[in-house]
Amino acid sequence: MLPRAFTAVIERNATFDGAFTTEPYETAWAGDARWFVHVLDATPGAEIEFGAQVSPESLTWCDHESRKATIKGKGMASIAVDLPGPWQRLSGTVRNGSVKVIMYLSLRG
């Protein structure tokens, strides 16, 4: 069987401030995943911290054991997620202002 790859745009030009979570995305077929967060615009001093969460049924959630990432101002960061499980979402917090972002979830299996 040929390996498959797919990249989903989870949020496009969305503005966040405070705590947030993205919509769930089914990842049961994937062997690994990578989240990308691109901050297009940020209020002065704003920073975003984010990490992956995993769920068995898309109703109850816990943090994935992968690391968290932080972006101060504009820029892009990613986190690798080994064994992403049946469902993924991104959870995070924006401090000291707001950010406008694009978020991608890239899957390979």
Backbone as a chain_set.jsonl record, in Angstrom:
{"seq": "MLPRAFTAVIERNATFDGAFTTEPYETAWAGDARWFVHVLDATPGAEIEFGAQVSPESLTWCDHESRKATIKGKGMASIAVDLPGPWQRLSGTVRNGSVKVIMYLSLRG", "coords": {"N": [[0.844, -1.179, 0.0], [0.562, 2.179, -0.832], [2.039, 4.958, 0.839], [0.113, 7.58, 2.315], [-0.574, 11.09, 2.192], [-1.751, 14.17, 3.535], [-2.846, 17.511, 3.791], [-4.636, 19.617, 5.824], [-6.426, 22.655, 6.04], [-7.084, 24.117, 8.937], [-7.816, 26.445, 10.322], [-8.405, 29.627, 8.895], [-7.235, 32.793, 8.469], [-8.206, 33.476, 10.973], [-8.975, 35.142, 14.023], [-7.674, 35.178, 17.254], [-7.973, 35.573, 20.796], [-7.072, 35.147, 24.167], [-7.997, 31.954, 25.651], [-8.273, 29.096, 23.463], [-9.635, 26.52, 21.301], [-9.39, 24.384, 18.477], [-11.617, 23.114, 15.891], [-12.381, 19.592, 15.981], [-10.431, 17.064, 14.254], [-10.456, 14.191, 12.271], [-8.1, 11.654, 12.537], [-7.454, 8.998, 12.413], [-6.352, 7.232, 10.511], [-3.754, 8.072, 10.149], [-0.218, 7.849, 10.673], [1.587, 9.661, 11.609], [1.649, 13.157, 12.435], [1.687, 16.704, 11.827], [1.426, 19.879, 13.159], [1.01, 23.172, 11.958], [1.326, 26.543, 12.699], [0.742, 29.704, 11.607], [1.325, 32.941, 12.233], [-0.15, 35.688, 11.056], [-0.677, 38.321, 11.662], [-0.299, 40.39, 14.515], [-1.161, 41.927, 17.607], [0.784, 44.466, 19.263], [3.146, 42.986, 21.42], [1.763, 40.603, 21.708], [1.488, 37.055, 22.201], [1.343, 33.608, 21.281], [0.663, 30.451, 22.57], [0.636, 27.006, 21.967], [-0.614, 23.599, 21.738], [-0.979, 20.101, 20.913], [-3.989, 18.179, 21.184], [-5.617, 15.096, 21.985], [-8.173, 12.668, 21.279], [-10.395, 9.896, 21.95], [-12.919, 9.743, 20.82], [-13.751, 12.217, 19.94], [-15.121, 13.725, 21.779], [-14.3, 13.842, 24.463], [-11.248, 15.125, 25.777], [-7.645, 15.122, 25.957], [-4.324, 16.315, 26.705], [-1.863, 15.803, 24.204], [1.23, 13.984, 24.263], [3.237, 15.355, 22.957], [5.46, 18.197, 22.496], [4.83, 21.689, 23.409], [4.422, 24.796, 21.588], [5.543, 28.19, 21.112], [4.848, 31.401, 19.817], [6.0, 34.64, 19.412], [4.679, 37.63, 18.479], [4.643, 38.12, 14.878], [5.076, 35.202, 12.748], [5.999, 31.7, 12.278], [5.427, 28.428, 13.554], [5.868, 24.932, 14.302], [4.65, 21.751, 15.444], [5.53, 18.407, 15.941], [3.641, 15.39, 15.874], [3.665, 12.305, 17.012], [2.043, 9.166, 16.466], [-0.846, 10.068, 16.305], [-3.453, 9.328, 17.086], [-7.095, 8.74, 17.201], [-8.53, 11.219, 16.93], [-7.719, 14.667, 16.531], [-6.995, 17.908, 17.826], [-6.186, 21.386, 18.192], [-5.038, 23.191, 20.95], [-4.786, 26.165, 22.87], [-3.393, 29.306, 24.08], [-3.694, 32.801, 23.836], [-1.8, 35.479, 24.793], [-1.576, 38.828, 26.088], [-2.832, 40.347, 24.041], [-4.033, 39.994, 20.656], [-4.053, 37.612, 17.923], [-3.847, 36.992, 14.401], [-4.344, 34.189, 12.47], [-3.282, 31.365, 10.4], [-3.902, 27.951, 10.441], [-2.6, 24.752, 9.993], [-2.987, 21.237, 9.529], [-1.001, 18.615, 8.941], [-0.915, 15.38, 7.659], [0.332, 12.012, 7.635], [0.416, 8.721, 6.52]], "CA": [[0.0, 0.0, 0.0], [1.33, 3.42, -0.897], [1.778, 5.893, 1.935], [-0.74, 8.715, 1.975], [-0.314, 12.342, 2.901], [-2.838, 15.136, 3.354], [-2.756, 18.701, 4.628], [-5.923, 20.296, 6.004], [-6.423, 24.003, 6.615], [-8.012, 24.035, 10.066], [-8.283, 27.824, 10.516], [-7.853, 30.528, 7.878], [-7.436, 34.2, 8.809], [-8.991, 33.542, 12.212], [-8.374, 35.959, 15.07], [-7.832, 34.599, 18.587], [-7.438, 36.186, 22.01], [-7.41, 34.278, 25.291], [-7.924, 30.51, 25.419], [-8.985, 28.635, 22.271], [-9.433, 25.173, 20.763], [-9.877, 24.272, 17.102], [-12.554, 22.027, 15.657], [-11.701, 18.301, 15.903], [-10.146, 16.534, 12.927], [-10.25, 12.747, 12.365], [-6.742, 11.317, 12.11], [-7.256, 7.584, 12.755], [-5.548, 6.544, 9.489], [-2.411, 8.645, 10.06], [0.821, 7.369, 11.576], [2.153, 10.841, 12.255], [1.005, 14.424, 12.086], [2.424, 17.922, 12.167], [0.647, 21.113, 13.184], [1.682, 24.421, 11.607], [0.591, 27.77, 13.034], [1.36, 30.875, 10.98], [0.742, 34.186, 12.728], [-0.101, 36.686, 9.986], [-0.694, 39.646, 12.269], [-0.389, 40.322, 15.978], [-1.084, 43.207, 18.3], [2.104, 44.574, 19.913], [3.337, 42.23, 22.658], [0.971, 39.367, 21.744], [2.147, 35.771, 21.978], [0.446, 32.461, 21.258], [1.227, 29.149, 22.951], [-0.309, 25.987, 21.532], [-0.208, 22.203, 21.802], [-1.941, 19.153, 20.355], [-4.809, 17.366, 22.07], [-6.058, 13.856, 21.374], [-9.437, 12.163, 21.818], [-10.785, 8.623, 21.354], [-14.219, 9.823, 20.154], [-14.014, 13.616, 19.615], [-15.971, 14.344, 22.796], [-13.454, 14.108, 25.626], [-9.924, 15.468, 25.272], [-6.499, 15.259, 26.847], [-3.137, 16.805, 26.004], [-0.949, 14.841, 23.598], [2.533, 14.075, 24.928], [4.181, 16.172, 22.187], [5.801, 19.482, 23.118], [4.068, 22.872, 23.025], [5.222, 25.81, 20.891], [5.17, 29.575, 21.379], [5.24, 32.402, 18.82], [5.85, 36.022, 19.876], [4.504, 38.467, 17.299], [4.416, 37.372, 13.642], [5.996, 34.096, 12.521], [5.397, 30.39, 12.133], [6.023, 27.341, 14.332], [5.174, 23.668, 14.113], [4.913, 20.694, 16.415], [5.353, 17.054, 15.41], [2.782, 14.556, 16.712], [3.77, 10.872, 16.706], [0.859, 8.395, 16.841], [-1.817, 11.112, 16.65], [-4.704, 8.839, 17.659], [-8.275, 8.842, 16.328], [-8.955, 12.602, 16.693], [-6.778, 15.707, 16.931], [-7.339, 19.323, 17.777], [-5.141, 22.233, 18.752], [-5.493, 23.983, 22.091], [-3.763, 27.131, 23.22], [-3.729, 30.567, 24.735], [-3.063, 34.032, 23.339], [-1.603, 36.418, 25.897], [-1.152, 40.213, 25.824], [-3.383, 40.889, 22.799], [-4.698, 39.049, 19.755], [-3.283, 37.204, 16.749], [-4.57, 36.498, 13.232], [-3.553, 33.003, 12.135], [-3.666, 30.228, 9.586], [-3.451, 26.72, 11.089], [-2.631, 23.58, 9.122], [-2.679, 19.921, 10.097], [-0.452, 17.765, 7.895], [-0.994, 13.987, 8.104], [0.992, 11.036, 6.794], [0.158, 7.377, 7.033]], "C": [[0.891, 1.245, 0.0], [1.029, 4.3, 0.302], [0.934, 7.068, 1.44], [-0.313, 9.938, 2.773], [-1.436, 13.318, 2.574], [-2.593, 16.316, 4.281], [-4.101, 19.404, 4.639], [-5.692, 21.693, 6.559], [-7.496, 24.001, 7.698], [-8.611, 25.4, 10.385], [-7.621, 28.69, 9.458], [-8.24, 31.956, 8.238], [-8.342, 34.375, 10.028], [-8.238, 34.376, 13.243], [-8.705, 35.345, 16.43], [-7.301, 35.565, 19.637], [-7.908, 35.337, 23.186], [-7.278, 32.806, 24.906], [-8.741, 30.122, 24.184], [-8.747, 27.15, 22.057], [-9.986, 25.182, 19.347], [-10.959, 23.191, 17.027], [-11.772, 20.715, 15.581], [-11.479, 17.867, 14.452], [-9.812, 15.053, 13.071], [-8.904, 12.371, 11.756], [-6.429, 9.836, 12.312], [-6.338, 6.859, 11.766], [-4.078, 6.958, 9.503], [-1.455, 8.04, 11.082], [1.555, 8.493, 12.262], [1.501, 12.094, 11.697], [1.945, 15.566, 12.437], [1.47, 19.109, 12.078], [1.543, 22.273, 12.776], [0.767, 25.573, 12.019], [1.391, 28.929, 12.474], [0.631, 32.111, 11.48], [0.95, 35.25, 11.657], [-0.016, 38.102, 10.528], [-0.872, 39.478, 13.772], [-0.39, 41.729, 16.546], [0.263, 43.263, 19.023], [2.139, 43.828, 21.248], [2.585, 40.901, 22.722], [1.841, 38.143, 21.524], [1.115, 34.659, 22.081], [1.236, 31.223, 21.657], [0.197, 28.1, 22.586], [0.297, 24.597, 21.638], [-1.327, 21.325, 21.271], [-2.728, 18.477, 21.473], [-5.332, 16.175, 21.279], [-7.336, 13.384, 22.063], [-9.756, 10.811, 21.179], [-12.068, 8.719, 20.526], [-14.652, 11.25, 19.787], [-14.962, 14.299, 20.6], [-15.178, 14.729, 24.047], [-12.003, 14.2, 25.16], [-8.875, 15.448, 26.362], [-5.317, 15.76, 26.021], [-2.359, 15.638, 25.423], [0.419, 15.038, 24.239], [3.576, 14.857, 24.135], [4.399, 17.519, 22.885], [4.821, 20.574, 22.698], [5.007, 23.849, 22.325], [4.68, 27.187, 21.225], [5.675, 30.456, 20.241], [4.985, 33.775, 19.43], [5.797, 36.913, 18.651], [4.2, 37.618, 16.083], [5.434, 36.242, 13.518], [5.244, 32.791, 12.375], [6.165, 29.389, 12.992], [5.235, 26.078, 14.038], [5.513, 22.73, 15.255], [4.631, 19.362, 15.733], [4.541, 16.24, 16.4], [2.934, 13.107, 16.234], [2.521, 10.167, 17.21], [-0.284, 9.332, 17.255], [-3.133, 10.621, 17.217], [-5.887, 9.112, 16.744], [-8.693, 10.278, 15.974], [-7.899, 13.557, 17.234], [-7.479, 17.046, 16.952], [-6.182, 20.082, 18.4], [-5.758, 23.063, 19.867], [-4.394, 24.969, 22.445], [-4.305, 28.352, 23.898], [-2.986, 31.696, 24.034], [-3.005, 35.002, 24.513], [-1.201, 37.799, 25.361], [-1.639, 40.749, 24.481], [-4.088, 39.828, 21.984], [-3.788, 38.747, 18.573], [-4.237, 36.745, 15.656], [-3.736, 35.374, 12.635], [-4.149, 32.192, 10.983], [-3.086, 29.006, 10.282], [-3.639, 25.555, 10.133], [-2.377, 22.332, 9.954], [-2.259, 19.03, 8.939], [-0.357, 16.336, 8.425], [-0.275, 13.09, 7.116], [0.742, 9.646, 7.384], [0.384, 6.316, 5.996]], "O": [[1.859, 1.329, 0.757], [-0.12, 4.38, 0.738], [1.041, 7.485, 0.287], [0.231, 9.832, 3.872], [-1.997, 13.296, 1.478], [-2.18, 16.136, 5.427], [-4.641, 19.746, 3.587], [-4.86, 21.888, 7.445], [-8.685, 23.894, 7.397], [-9.801, 25.495, 10.689], [-6.44, 28.524, 9.153], [-9.422, 32.29, 8.305], [-9.14, 35.309, 10.095], [-7.011, 34.32, 13.323], [-9.859, 35.034, 16.722], [-6.322, 36.276, 19.413], [-9.043, 34.859, 23.185], [-6.556, 32.452, 23.974], [-9.768, 30.734, 23.891], [-7.779, 26.586, 22.567], [-10.939, 25.903, 19.051], [-11.18, 22.451, 17.986], [-10.615, 20.719, 15.16], [-12.228, 18.244, 13.551], [-8.978, 14.688, 13.899], [-8.604, 12.719, 10.614], [-5.26, 9.458, 12.377], [-5.612, 5.95, 12.168], [-3.24, 6.265, 8.927], [-1.841, 7.754, 12.216], [2.086, 8.322, 13.359], [0.887, 12.081, 10.631], [2.871, 15.413, 13.235], [0.799, 19.316, 11.066], [2.697, 22.352, 13.196], [-0.427, 25.566, 11.717], [2.559, 29.12, 12.813], [-0.547, 32.305, 11.182], [2.078, 35.661, 11.385], [0.628, 38.971, 9.94], [-1.517, 38.537, 14.234], [0.294, 42.616, 16.035], [0.825, 42.221, 19.362], [1.268, 44.018, 22.098], [2.748, 40.148, 23.682], [2.807, 38.181, 20.762], [0.154, 34.741, 22.846], [2.331, 30.977, 21.152], [-0.99, 28.275, 22.861], [1.515, 24.42, 21.631], [-2.48, 21.75, 21.189], [-2.206, 18.234, 22.561], [-5.471, 16.239, 20.058], [-7.564, 13.647, 23.244], [-9.436, 10.587, 20.012], [-12.298, 7.897, 19.64], [-15.79, 11.465, 19.372], [-15.54, 15.34, 20.285], [-15.368, 15.806, 24.611], [-11.575, 13.462, 24.273], [-9.16, 15.716, 27.53], [-5.309, 15.646, 24.796], [-2.21, 14.601, 26.07], [0.735, 16.131, 24.707], [4.704, 15.009, 24.604], [3.62, 17.92, 23.75], [4.068, 20.4, 21.739], [6.228, 23.749, 22.448], [3.51, 27.339, 21.578], [6.794, 30.28, 19.759], [3.886, 34.049, 19.91], [6.746, 36.957, 17.868], [3.595, 36.551, 16.189], [6.517, 36.304, 14.101], [4.014, 32.766, 12.349], [7.383, 29.483, 13.141], [4.091, 26.132, 13.586], [6.523, 22.89, 15.94], [3.626, 19.205, 15.039], [4.715, 16.369, 17.612], [2.404, 12.729, 15.19], [1.991, 10.523, 18.262], [-0.648, 9.381, 18.43], [-3.88, 11.419, 17.784], [-5.722, 9.646, 15.648], [-9.153, 10.535, 14.862], [-7.269, 13.294, 18.258], [-8.424, 17.288, 16.203], [-5.313, 19.5, 19.05], [-6.871, 23.572, 19.733], [-3.209, 24.653, 22.336], [-5.483, 28.441, 24.244], [-1.813, 31.569, 23.684], [-4.02, 35.306, 25.14], [-0.566, 37.909, 24.312], [-0.933, 41.528, 23.841], [-4.665, 38.886, 22.527], [-2.877, 39.513, 18.258], [-5.297, 36.185, 15.936], [-2.56, 35.568, 12.327], [-5.327, 32.31, 10.644], [-1.919, 29.009, 10.672], [-4.704, 25.391, 9.538], [-1.65, 22.363, 10.948], [-3.064, 18.725, 8.058], [0.203, 16.098, 9.495], [-0.263, 13.356, 5.914], [0.848, 9.439, 8.593], [0.207, 5.13, 6.278]]}, "num_chains": 1, "name": "protein.A"}
